[in-house]
Amino acid sequence: MVNGKRLKARANWIWTNRMLPQKVSPIVRGRRDLLEDTNRFVRFRFSFILNDDAKFCEPLLVSADGRYHLYLDGDLIGRGPGRSHFQRHHVDSYDLQNRTVCKGTHTVSALVHSYGHSTSWYQLPGEEQTTVFGCGGFFLQGAIGDEQIDSGVSWKCAEANEWSRESPLGGTGFMEYVVLPAREDGWKLPAYDDSLWEQSQELRIRQSGRTDAVPFPQMVVSVTKRLEEREVRPKEILDHSDRVTVVFSELVVGRAKFVIETACAITVIIRLAERMSSDGHIHVAPEVPGISANIEHRFTLSVGENSFALFEPAGFRCLEVSGETSDCCDMPWFSLRDVAVDAISYPVEDCGAFSCDDSRLVDIWDAGARTVHKCIMDAYVDCPTREQRTWVGDVYVSALVGYRALGVTEPALKYLHDVAMTQRADGMVLMAAACDLADHEYSFIPDFALLWVLAWHQYMLHTGDLSVLHSLGPSILKLLAWFEPYLNDDGLLEDVTGWVFFEWADPLERTGVLSGLNALYAAALRVTTEWISDAALPDWRAVAAAVNASFWDDDRGAYLDSLNGQVISQQTNSLILFFGLAPEHRSERVITAITDPATLAITRVWGWDETERPFDAGRNVVAAQPFYAHFLHGALYQTKRAGLLYGSLLRWHAMLSEFDTFWESWDLTSISSTCHGFSATPTYDLSAYLLGVTPVEPGFRTTRVSPLVPPGVNRINGDVPTPLGILSVVIEIQDDGCELTIRVPSGMRVLVAERSYTGGENGSEIKVPYASPWS
């Protein structure tokens, strides 16, 4: 478990030889110069002899300060580790106990990449660790039969010099500048002669009267599962005179691999992209300093056939290979003999399902599930392409889709704890976890922090895992206490610092006294006091009352975004309705005001939105982008506006005319991601609102089934994964109303209208008449 006990390591961390201090002062100052291990690849080997056939007698525990690829006799065992905070460093566990290793000589080997720089998915160790040990390291603990293969001085190492350390750093890591053929695979095999390799150095400083100093004093076994790999081959290869373009039929997340033949030593340039441009080239997005950069790798090839693969995983739909001339070649000739991707994906088992007689809704449900699945790498990420960061707010929607469609809970648990590790002394959490932005304490997003609280609440409801009450409750309370000094005399948050974001929509109010931020604050207070009844927090009802008293515009029938402006938005009004903060008599007026097509306006997404989008704050209403449509749909469900909900959901189908995943915004700008987890809300909404399944008690012990069936839809059925088993619902519209057929898992109580049903010892199937499916 992420929040489990510290792993008591038997093995030692190892690295190449470096000067270590004889002892560690209690007061450590000044981070060591990390240049010696910045963007450095190191190989490790350990050979051993088995006198008889043997099996792994314990889980194989592996980690690195950076990333590793691990092999046994040349066969890939796995890659890792996943992102983590250095104070709770993650170790991968491989269950290989059923694997037999034959008698004879064997070699365990690893290729490790040390970064020396925080990236979108890697965070440098803290100042104390880097001052003493620097960065870069490898850890392995395991035994095969009686043979321990723990990392230590018996391991050998050598720098992999074919990777240039001068390559540029992009948003997702360093570009790979590699000179072949020095990169050969013989070093992974037992017969390889490693006599010229150096002895590895143990990263441990033994101290009298004090605990030994090690790079990561707290290591925990990662809660997430090992990623699966499958080979994906391209849909088409287009050979142009100056380049080769490779296009895949889906967005692939993984490591591209190539076989390229050359007539002379040339450098090929490999560029990855999310989509093609209209000119036949791959789309090159504008770079955002410190956030994203286009991926461009360079491999210098030798004469003849060259086989190689990228070390780092990336998300892309297309790639481009071009050549540079060299001193011996006038033309950059090469032939792309083969190309494929070792695609990674998070393993899923008990998946959800959704179908109905409107095939468009089925397509939308599938695409949302696919979008979120591709956004689970070593953790939930915003997108697998541009950034691969765990943005704190994005995961709120992604995790809900993960529960409903994929039946996965571990990435959400990891997210909750990873965010807690970013918590500052004053209580605020940073805007992204286990990454460069967390390392630099770059900034924070107050509304994202509140979404983290709400994600904590949803995790307990969906999983029944209440351990996070103990492990995260204090952090939640400390975060909410951070907001209290910003409460004004009216009981509302005012001039909250940080980057108030909500979502990408330029006209949204972000300063002063904000109704949307106060709505999120009230909701976070409410769920926290429901779980922690004795929490000394402001009364959420008082905040809700102040929102209703201060922001209501009776002329327009909706809530203003701020006290100082005229902007009205779907974002703010949806939050107020979604969290039940508005009096019932206002709800219908609000829905009418924020869904009127005559005043609703899709506004500029951000500075890269090249489309002219006029907006009159005194008349128009800011339309929610796909992210905040999650709250809009919840508000429509609560007010029984089935037709409006249906029409809003169908908007996602237009995205599928170009791609098989959901975009970051309604319109593609030059920088938009075409696979963004926070845009996948329809998959959750179809399960929670049209199918009507929501947990009432933790772990679905009590579940409400209350479908909202749109006019014209006559049949809906779906499966919802729960800790008690799959809950299946079939909705059939009949002449005299509607009938539900529900397969209830054992131990679950289901509420339908005013009736209650309980699953028997082996589960039960019930048929229930259900009136008024439409508003």
N, C-alpha and C positions, 0 to 999 in steps of 0.2 A: 504494500500500500504506500501511496505517496506520503501519507502522514504516519507511517509505521515507524518501528524502531530502527535505530541506526544499524547498518550492516557492519558486523564485526569482521573486518577483513583479515584474512590469513596471508594473502599475497601482498606484494608491494607494487606501488606505482613505479614505472621505469621510464627512462628516456635516454637520449644520448648523453655523453659525459659533459657536465658543466660544473662550474665552481659553485659549491654550496657552502654556506657558513658553517662553522663548527658548532655553533649553538644559536638559539633564537632568543633575542631580547624580548621581554614582556611588552616593550613598547617598540613596535615596528613602524618605520616611517620610510616613505619614498618608494614608489613602485619601480622594480627592476626594469632596465631597458629591455623591451621585448623584441627588439629587432632581430636578435639571434634566432628566434623561432617564429618569426612572422612569415606566414604563407610557406610553410616548410613541410615537405613530405618525408616521412621516415618509415623504413621497413623494419620489422621485427621477426625473428625466427626462434623456435625452440624445437630441437629434435630429441626424440626419446625412443627407446627400444622396449617392445613388449615381448616377453618370452612365451606368452600364451594369448589366445583371443581374450578380449576384455571389453567391458562396457563402461560408459560414463557412470560413475557411482554417485554423482551429485549434479545439481544444475550447474551449467557453465556460466559464470558471471563475468561480464566483459564491459569495459567502458574506456573512454579516452577523454583527454582534454583536447577537444576538437572532434574529428570524426574518424572512424575506423572502418576498414573492410577486413573481415576475418576469414581465414581459410584453414582447412585441414587437408593436408596432402594435395593442395591445389584446388580442392573443391570449396566453393563458397559456403560458409556457415551462416554469416549474417553481416549486417551493417548497422552502425549506430554511433553513439547513443542518441536518444532524443534530446531535445532542448531541455534545459533545466537551470535552476539558479545554483550558483556555485556553493551556497551554504546547504543545499540539499541535492547533491550531485547524483544524477541517475545512473544506474547500472542496469544493463540488459541481462536478462536471465534466459538461457537456452535449455529447454528440457530435452536432453539427448540420452536419457537413461536407457532407452530401448535400442540405442544404436551400438552395434558391435564393431569394435576395431580389431582387425586381424593381427596376429602376432607378426613382429617385424619392426622395421624402422619407420617412424612417422614424424611428420613435421607440422606444428601449428605455427601459422604465420599471420602477420597483420600489416596492412598499409595504413598509416595514420597521418592525417593532415592536421597540422597545428596552425592556428589562424593568427594569433598575436593581435587580433583586432575583433571587437564584437561585430556581429553581423545580424541579419534579420531573424536568425534562428539560433544564434550562439552568443552567450554572454561570458566575457572574460572572468576568470577568478577574481576575487577581491584583492584589495591592495596588500593585505598581509600575506596571502598566498603567493601573489606574483612577486612581491619583494623578496621572499625567501626562495621560491622555486622557479620563478618565471612562468612560462606557459608551455603547453605541450606535455603529453604524457599518455601512457598506455597501462591498462590494468586488466589482468585476466586471472581468474581463480577457478580451478577445476581439477578433477582427478579421473583417470581412466584406469580401472582396476586399482592396483597398488601404486600407480605412477601419478605423482602430483605434477601438474603442468603449470603451476602458478608462475606469474611473471616475477622476475627477480634477476639477480646477477647472472644466472645461467642462461638467460636469453641473450641473443645477439642482435645488433642493430646496425643499420647503414642508411645514410641519407639517400633519398631518391632524387638524384641531381637532374634528372631529365625534365622535371617541372621547374620552370623559371620562377624565382621568388619575386621578380620585378613586375609581375602581371598586375593589372589594375583591380581594385576592389569595387565590386558592384553592389547592388542592393541585396542580393542573396548570397554573396560570398565573392571570393576571388575568381577572376577568369583563369582558365587553364591555358598556359603557354607551355607547350611540351615539345621536346626534341626527341624523336624516335630515331633509331631502334633500341636505345639503351633500356627502354621499358620492356623487358621480356619476362616471361612467366616462370622461368626455371627456378627462381629464388623461392617459390612456394613449395617445391618438391623436396623430398628427403635426400635425393642424390646431389643436390646443389652443394657446391663447395663454398662455405661461408667463412673460410679460414682468415680472410682479410677483413671480415666484419669486426666491429669492436664489441666489447662486452657492455651490456646495458648497465646503466647506473640506477640504483634504487633511490627513489626520491623520498628519503626518510632521514630525519636528523634525530639521532638518539640523544636523550637528555636525562641526566641524573636528577631524580626527584620530581620530574615533570613528565607528562605524557609526550611521547614522541611527536615531533612535528611532521605532518604529511600534507600533500597538496589539498586533499578533500577530507577533512575530519568526519564529515557526515555524508555517508553515501546510503541511498535507498534504492531498492529494486523498483524499476519503473512499473507503474500500474497498467500502462498501455500494452497492447499486444504487438508481437513482432509483425512487421509489414510483410504482406505477400508479394511475390514478384511473378510476372508473366511477360512473355515476349509479345510485343505488338509490332506488326509490320506495316509499312506505309500503304496508303491507298493509291498513290501515284507518285512517280518520279519524273520530273520534267527537266530534260537536259537542254540547257540554253548554251549559247556560245561562250558566255563568260561565267556561268554558274550552273549549279544543279539545285533545283528546288524539290524538296521532299515534303509531301502533304499527307497527313494522317486523317483517317475518317472520324477521329474523336480527339478530344483534348487528352493527351497522354502526360502522365506525371512519372518521371523516372529518368534513367540514364541512357542517353543515346549511344549507340555503338556502330562502328563503321569498318568496312574493308575497302581500302582505297589503293589503287595501283598507280604508280607514277613512273615516268620515264627518266626523271632526274630528281634531285633533292629539292623539293619545293615546300612552301608553307601553305597549308590550306586554312582558310578562315571559316569557322562554323558559327552561324548565327541562329538563334532560336527565337520564335515569335508566336504570339497567340493567334494571329490571323494574317491573311494575305491582303495586300493592297490592290487597288484597282489597276495599277500599272504592271502587275505580274510579279512584283517583288514582295518579300515578306514585309509586314507592317513594322515600321520602326517608330516606337512611341517616344515622345519627349522624355528626357531624363529629369527626375526630380532629385536635386542634390540631397544626399543623406537618406533618401527614401528608396529610390529605384534607379536602376541602370540597365540598359539593354545588354543581353548576354552575347558575348562574342569571344569564342575560344580560338586559339591558334595552335596548330600542330605542324611541326616541321618533319616531313616524311623523308624516308630514304628511298632509293631506287628499288622498284619492285612492289610487292604486295605488303601493305601495312594494315594490321588489325589493331584497333584500339577502342576504348570506351571512355566516356566522361566519368569522372569521379563523383561529381555532385549531381543530385537529382534536381530536375526542373520541370515545370509544366509548360507545354507548348503544343500547338497544332501543326506547325510547319517549321522547317529549318532550311537553311541555305548554305551550300558549300561552294566556296570560290577559292581561287588559287592566286598566289603572288609569284611573280617571276623571281629568279635567282641569278647569280653570276653565270651559272652554266646553262641556263634555259632562257630562251627568248620568249617562249610561250608557257604560261602556267598550266601545262597539260597534266590532267589526272583523269582517272576513270573510277567512278563510284561503283564498286563491285557489289556491295551489299550495305544495307542500313536497316536498323531496327532499334527498338527501345526495350530495355528491361524495365517495364512499368511497375510501379509500386502501388499498393492499395491496402487500406485497413481491412482486416478480416471481419466479415459480418456473418452471423448465423441465423438467429431468429428475426428475420426481416418483416417489416410491415408490408401491407399491400393495400391498393385502392383501385377500384374499377367502377364504372357506371356506364349508362347508355349514351353518354356524351364523350366520345373518344378524345376530344380536346382536353378535357379535365384529366383523363388518364395520362395523356402525354405530358401534361404539366406536372402531375404528381411524380411521374418517373424522372422528369428532368430535374426537379428539385432534389430528389433523392440522389441522383447522379452528381449534381453540383456539390452537395455537401460531402458526399463520399470522396470526391476528388480534392476537397478542402481539408481532409484529414490526412496529414502526413505523419510526422512524429508527434503532432498535436493539432488541434484545430487551428487553421490559418485563414486569413482573410481571403487569399487566393493563392493557388499554387504557382502562379506565373510571375507577376510583377514584384511581389514582396515576400510572401511566405511568413508573415508576422502574425503572432497571436494578439490581435487588437482586442482590447478588453470588451468593448461593446458588441463587436461582430458576433461573438460566440453565443450571445443570448439566443439568437434565432437559429444558428447552426446546431446548437446542442438540442433544441426542441425537435428539429428535423431528424437529428441523429437518433433520438429516443424513438420517434414514431416510425421512421422509415427503415432505419438500419439496425435498430435494436442495440445500439452501442451506448455505453455509459462511461467507460473508462476515460476517453478523451475529455469528457466534461469534468470528471473528478480531477484529472490532471490540471485542467485549465483553472479550476477554482483555487487549487493550491499554488499554482504558478503565479497567479495574480496576487495572492496573499504575500508571496515572497517579495513583491515589489513595494510593499507598504512602507511608507516613510515614517519617521518618528512622530510626525504630527498626525498620522492616521490616513492620509490620502494614498491611494494606490495609483501607480503610473498607467499610462495609456496603452502600453503593450508590455507583454510579459516575456521573460527569458530571452532578451534580445538586446541589440545595441541601444534602443531607445530607453530600455530599463537601466542599462549600464550607465548611461550618461545622465539619468534622471531628466531626460529631455523635456518632458512636459507631462501634463495630466489632463484628462477630459472628465470633468465632474459628472456629466450625464452617463458616461461609460462606467464610472465607478458605481453609480446607482444601479445600472443594468447588471453589474456583477452581483450585487445583493439580490436582485430579482432572479438571476440565474441560479444562485445558491438555493433560493426558495423552490424553483422549478426542479432542480436536481433532486431534492428530498421528496417532492411530490411524485416524481416519475420513477425514482429508484427505490424509495423506502430506506435508503442508506442514511441513517441519522447520525453517523459518526462525525459528519461535518458540523453538527451542532456544537460538539465539543472542540473540534480542531479549528474551526473557522469562526465560531460565534464571537470570541473576543476581538478578532480582526474586524468583523462586521460592525460591532459596537464602536470600535475605535474609529472606523471610517465615518460612521454616521455622526459621531461626536465632532468630527472635523467641520461639519457643516454648521453646527450650532452658532458659532460666533457671527455667521453671516445673516442670522435672523434679525429682521428689523422690528420696529415697534408694532407692526401689523401682523407679526408672526410669519413673514415670508422671507425667503432667501433673497438677498440683494447684493449685487456687485460681486458675485462669486468669481474668484480668480481661476486661472487656467484657461484652457481652450474649450469653451462651451460649443459643442459640435452639433448634436442631434443627428443630422445627416447632411449629405451634399445637396443643399438647396440654398442659393445665395441670399434670397431676401429674408430668411429666418432671422428673427431677433436673437442676439446672443449677449447682450449687455443689459445691465440694470436689473429690474425685477421681472422675472420671466415666469409665465404661467406654466410652460412645459417643464422647466427644471423643477419648479415647485410640485408639479404633479408627480414626477418621478420620485422626488424626495418623500412626498406623502405616501406613495406606494411602497417605497423601501422601508419607511417607518412602520407601516401597517404589517407587512409580512414578517418583519423582524420581531415585533411585539407578539405576533401570533405564535412564533416559535420560542421566543424567550420572554415569557410573560412578565418577569420581574425586571425587564430592561428599563433603565432610567432614561427614557427618550422623550422628546417632545411628542405631544398627542397628534397623531396623523389627522384626526378629525378636525383639529384646530387649523392645521395647514390647509385642509380641503375647504373649510369654511372661509378662510381668508382668500383662497383662489376664487371661490364663487362670488365673494363680495367685491373683489378688486378688479377682475378682468372681464366680467360679463358685459357685452355690448348688446343691449336690448334691441337697438335699431337693426343690427345685422344678424341677430339671433345666434351669436357664437361668442367664443372667448378670444380676446385679444392676446397676441403673443407676449406683449410687454405693456407696462404702464405708460411708457413714453412714446409708443408708436401706434400705427394704424394697422400693422400687419396681422392678418388672420390666416392660420394655416391648418391644413389637415393634420399635420404632425401634432401640434399642441392640442387641438380639440379632440383628436383621437385618443391621446393619452388620458385626458380628463374623463372621457367616457369609458375607456377600456378599464381603467382602475376604479370605476364606480365612484368618482368624486363629484359628479354633477347630480343635482336633484332630478328626479325622474321626469318632472314636467318640462325640463329644458332639453331632454335628450332628442326628441323628435325635431325640434327647431334646429338643433346643432347639426344633425344629420342632413337635414334639408339644405342648410346653409353651406356645408362643406362638400356637398356632392352635386351642386348645381353646375351643369356643364357650361352655363353662360358666364360664370365667374371663375371657374376653376382654371388654374394656369400652371402648366409645367414650366418651371423657372430655370434659370441658368444653374447648371450643376456645380461648376467651379470655374476657375480661370481658363481651363482648357476647353470649355464649351464654346465652340466657335459660332453657334447659332444665335441669331438675334432673338431675344425672348422678352418682349415688353411686359411690364408688370405695374399695375396701378394699385398701390397699397390700400387706397381708400375703397376699392371696388373688388379687386381680384382676391382669390384664396389660393395660397401656395399648395400645390398638389404634392402629396407624399411620393417620394421615390420608392423603389422596391423595398428598401430596408424598413421604413416606417409604415409601409402598407400593412405590416404585421399588426400594428395597433389599430389601424383603420379597419381591417377585417374583423378584429375582435369587437370593435365598437358596432359594426354593422350586424354582427351575430347577436350581440346583446340586445340590440333594438329590433331584432327579427326582420331585418331588411334583406331577405333572401335574394331578391332580384338584383339589388345593388351589389351584394357580395358576389354573386355569380358573374355579373358583368365585370367587376374589378378583377376577379381571378382569371378571366379569359384574356386579359391584357398580356399575360405572360406568354400566351401561345404565339404571339407575334415574334418573340425572340427566337423561337424554335425554327423559324424559316431560314435562319442563318447558321445557328449553332445548336448544339445539343445540351448546353448548360445555360444558366441564367446570368444576365449581365449585372454589372454594378449599378447601372442607372438606366432609365427608360431609353435614352438615346446614347449611342456609342460616341464618346468623344475620342480624341486621339490617344488618350491615356487610359481609357476605361478598361477594366478587367471584364472579360467575357465569361468568367467562372468565379462567382463571388458568393460565398456562403450566406451572407446576411440577406441576399436577395431570394432565397429559396423558401420564403414563408408559405407559399401556396401548398406545399407538401404537408406542412403541419396543419394549415388551416382546413384543408380538405378532410383531414383525419379528425380534427377537433371540432369543426363546425358543421360541415355537410354530413359527415358520418356521426358527428356529435359526441365523441368520446373524450371525457376529461376526468383526471383523477380528483377525487374529493379528499381522500386520506392518503398518507404516504404509501408509495408502492402500489397504488391502485387497489388497496384493500377495500375501499369503497369507491365506486366509479359511477359517474353520471353518463347516461346515454340520452342525449337530447338533440336529435338531428334537425338541421334547418335545410330542407330540400328545396332547391330553386324550382320555379314553374318550368315545366317542359322536361324535367329530369324525372324518369319513372322508376329507375332502379339504381341503387348504390350498394356496394358491398366492400368491406375492407377488413383487414387484420391489424390489430394494434399489439405490438410486443409489450408485455408487462412482466414484472418479477414473478408473477404467479402463473404465467403462461400467456398464450395468444388469446386475446379477446376478439372474437369475430362478430361482425354485425352485417346483416343483410336488410336493406330497406326497399320495400316494394310498394309503389303507389297503386292503389286500387280505386274503383269507382266511388266507394264509400269512405275513403280515407287512406290510411297507410298502415302497413303491418311491418313490425320489426321481428326478425329472427336473430337471436343473440346466443352465441355459444360462450358460456360463462366459465372461466377457469375455476378449479377448486379453490376455495378460500376467499373468493371475491364476492362482494355484495354489490349488486348493480341497482342504481336508481333510475327508473323510467317514469317520468311525470311524477305522480304521487305514490307510485308503487315501488316496492323493494323486492329483489330476487337474489338468492344466494346460490353460488355454484356448489354442487354436491361433491362427494368424495372424489369422483372422477370427472368433475365438470358437469355442466348441464346445458341443454339447449332449450330456450324458451321462445315462445311466440307471443308478441304483445301488440295489441291494437294501439295505434298512435295517431292522435287527432291533430289537425291543423298544422301540417308540415310547412305551409307557406304563410308569409305575413300578408 
